[in-house]
Amino acid sequence: MRRLDTPPYSFAVPDETYLRALYEQAVKQPDVVSAPFHEAVCVFTRRAKNEGIPIERIIVALKEMLGATLHEAGSGGGMGMSPAHRTVDGAVRACIEQYYAR
């Protein structure tokens, strides 16, 4: 069973298809799609926060949504990371920043 199919993470299911599609496009064309992807992550985070979902659960759900296509992500950090891994890393940072924004 996928994690999003369980009650603590089911809040993310409505956003999954859209975020995954933007993620896949952002990996292929980071200069073109990264802003819309970033905004979609922020909208998802705001909605989840407004529903009372804790940040830890939001991050796990976000990684689960994007992790389905993360098989090509490399290891290591910084510039040695694959585009997929950098995109997920940026999404998690955007999620955290949005959650704690005033």
C-alpha positions in Angstrom: 0.0 0.0 0.0 1.2 3.5 -0.9 1.7 5.9 2.0 -0.7 8.4 0.4 -3.4 5.8 0.5 -3.4 5.8 4.3 -5.5 8.2 6.4 -2.7 10.4 7.8 -1.5 11.2 4.3 -4.7 11.1 2.2 -4.9 14.9 2.4 -2.3 15.0 -0.4 -4.1 12.8 -2.9 -5.9 15.7 -4.6 -2.6 17.4 -5.4 -0.6 14.4 -6.4 -1.3 14.2 -10.2 -0.7 18.0 -10.7 2.4 18.2 -8.6 3.9 15.1 -10.1 3.3 16.4 -13.6 4.9 19.7 -12.8 7.8 17.9 -11.1 8.5 15.8 -14.2 8.4 18.9 -16.4 10.7 20.8 -14.0 13.2 18.0 -14.1 13.3 18.1 -17.9 13.1 21.9 -18.3 14.1 23.5 -15.0 14.4 27.1 -16.4 10.9 27.0 -17.8 8.9 25.1 -15.2 10.6 25.6 -11.9 8.5 28.7 -11.0 5.1 27.1 -11.6 6.3 24.0 -9.7 7.5 26.1 -6.8 4.2 27.9 -6.6 2.3 24.6 -6.7 4.4 23.3 -3.8 3.6 26.5 -1.9 -0.2 26.2 -2.6 -0.1 22.6 -1.5 1.7 23.5 1.7 -0.6 26.4 2.6 -3.7 24.2 2.0 -2.3 21.4 4.2 -1.2 23.9 6.9 -4.7 25.4 6.9 -6.1 21.9 7.4 -3.9 21.6 10.5 -1.5 19.1 9.0 2.0 19.2 10.7 5.0 20.0 8.6 6.5 16.6 9.1 3.5 14.9 7.5 3.4 17.5 4.7 7.1 16.8 3.8 6.6 13.0 3.9 3.6 13.3 1.6 5.4 15.7 -0.8 8.4 13.3 -1.0 6.0 10.4 -1.5 4.3 12.2 -4.4 7.6 13.1 -6.1 9.4 9.9 -5.0 7.5 7.8 -7.5 9.6 9.3 -10.3 12.8 9.8 -8.3 14.4 6.4 -9.3 17.0 8.3 -11.3 18.1 10.5 -8.5 21.8 10.3 -7.7 23.6 10.3 -4.4 25.7 13.0 -3.0 25.0 16.7 -2.6 25.3 20.0 -4.3 26.1 20.1 -8.0 26.8 16.4 -8.1 23.1 15.7 -7.5 20.9 14.7 -10.4 18.3 17.2 -11.7 15.5 15.1 -10.1 17.2 15.1 -6.7 17.8 18.9 -6.9 14.2 19.5 -7.8 12.9 17.4 -4.9 15.4 19.1 -2.6 14.2 22.5 -3.7 10.6 21.5 -3.3 11.2 20.4 0.3 13.0 23.7 1.0 10.1 25.7 -0.5 7.6 23.6 1.6 9.4 24.4 4.8 9.8 28.1 4.0 6.1 28.4 3.1 5.0 26.6 6.2 6.9 28.9 8.5 6.2 32.1 6.5 4.3 34.7 8.4 
